[in-house]
C-alpha cells in the first residue's frame, strides 16, 4: 500500500506492506501517498470501477 512515510509503522503493524510509489494496485485496493498523486491513481481507480460495472451487467 502507498501512504506517507510517517504512516509506515501503522500500516506495517496492521500487516500491510509500505510502498513509496504514487500508485499501488493490489487486487481491488488502489492507493496513493497523498492527493498530490491523484494523477497517478485516479485513472486506475476509474478503470477498476468500470470493470466492476461491466461485470454486474
Residue pairs with C-beta under 8 A, 6 or more apart in sequence:
1 11
1 16
1 17
1 18
1 19
1 24
1 26
1 29
1 31
2 19
2 20
2 21
2 22
2 23
2 24
2 31
2 32
2 33
2 37
2 41
3 11
3 18
3 31
3 33
4 33
4 34
5 18
5 20
8 18
11 17
11 18
12 18
20 33
21 33
22 32
22 33
22 37
22 39
22 40
22 41
23 30
23 31
23 32
23 37
23 40
23 41
23 44
24 30
24 31
24 32
24 41
25 44
28 48
30 41
30 44
30 45
30 48
31 41
32 38
32 40
32 41
